[in-house]
């Protein structure tokens, strides 16, 4: 039920692919996948995480790719094809 209440507040499931340089081998790239509920297009939760990354983590960011998905979409629900009673 928390997912529905969050969607009512315009939250969406957000996934970020974070590509960063390894601290000891700057020519090598590593991937980190981050996923959280966030508000598009500002993404305050993701921005807070990226600010933390820049301040506290040694791996320099290379690129960040963001995708979002509505929590509940019309395709998630459909009418039943059959209705009956078992006795």
C-alpha positions as CSV (number, residue, x, y, z in Angstrom):
1,X,0.0,0.0,0.0
2,X,2.9,2.3,0.5
3,X,3.7,2.2,-3.2
4,X,0.2,3.4,-4.1
5,X,0.4,6.3,-1.6
6,X,3.8,7.3,-2.9
7,X,2.5,7.3,-6.5
8,X,-0.3,9.6,-5.4
9,X,2.4,12.1,-4.4
10,X,4.0,11.8,-7.9
11,X,6.8,9.4,-6.9
12,X,8.0,7.0,-9.6
13,X,10.3,4.0,-9.4
14,X,13.7,5.4,-10.6
15,X,16.7,3.4,-11.7
16,X,20.1,5.0,-12.3
17,X,23.0,3.4,-14.0
18,X,26.1,5.1,-12.5
19,X,29.3,4.6,-14.4
20,X,32.4,5.7,-12.5
21,X,36.2,5.4,-12.7
22,X,37.9,3.0,-10.3
23,X,40.0,4.9,-7.8
24,X,43.2,2.8,-8.3
25,X,42.8,2.3,-12.0
26,X,41.4,5.5,-13.5
27,X,41.3,4.0,-17.1
28,X,38.8,1.3,-15.9
29,X,35.1,1.9,-15.5
30,X,32.8,0.3,-13.1
31,X,29.0,0.2,-13.0
32,X,26.7,0.7,-10.1
33,X,22.9,0.4,-10.3
34,X,20.8,2.6,-7.9
35,X,17.1,2.2,-7.5
36,X,14.7,4.2,-5.3
37,X,11.3,6.0,-5.4
38,X,11.9,9.6,-6.6
39,X,10.1,12.5,-8.2
40,X,10.7,13.2,-11.9
41,X,12.1,15.4,-13.4
42,X,13.9,17.0,-10.5
43,X,15.0,13.7,-8.8
44,X,15.8,15.1,-5.4
45,X,16.6,11.7,-3.9
46,X,19.0,10.8,-6.7
47,X,20.7,14.2,-6.6
48,X,21.2,13.8,-2.8
49,X,22.8,10.4,-3.4
50,X,25.0,11.8,-6.2
51,X,26.1,14.7,-4.0
52,X,27.0,12.1,-1.3
53,X,29.0,10.1,-3.9
54,X,31.0,13.2,-5.0
55,X,31.8,14.2,-1.4
56,X,32.5,10.8,0.2
57,X,33.4,8.2,-2.5
58,X,36.7,8.1,-4.3
59,X,35.5,6.9,-7.6
60,X,35.0,9.9,-10.0
61,X,31.7,9.8,-11.8
62,X,31.9,9.2,-15.6
63,X,28.1,9.2,-16.5
64,X,24.7,8.6,-15.0
65,X,21.7,7.2,-17.0
66,X,18.3,7.5,-15.5
67,X,15.1,5.6,-16.2
68,X,11.7,6.0,-14.5
69,X,8.6,3.8,-14.4
70,X,5.2,4.6,-13.0
71,X,4.5,2.3,-10.1
72,X,1.0,1.4,-11.3
73,X,0.1,1.6,-15.0
74,X,-3.2,0.8,-16.8
75,X,-1.6,-2.4,-18.1
76,X,-1.1,-3.8,-14.6
77,X,-4.9,-4.3,-14.2
78,X,-7.4,-6.1,-16.3
79,X,-10.9,-7.5,-15.9
80,X,-11.4,-11.2,-15.1
81,X,-12.2,-13.4,-18.1
82,X,-14.3,-15.8,-15.9
83,X,-16.4,-15.5,-12.8
84,X,-17.8,-18.5,-11.0
85,X,-18.5,-20.3,-7.8
86,X,-16.8,-23.4,-6.5
87,X,-18.8,-25.7,-4.2
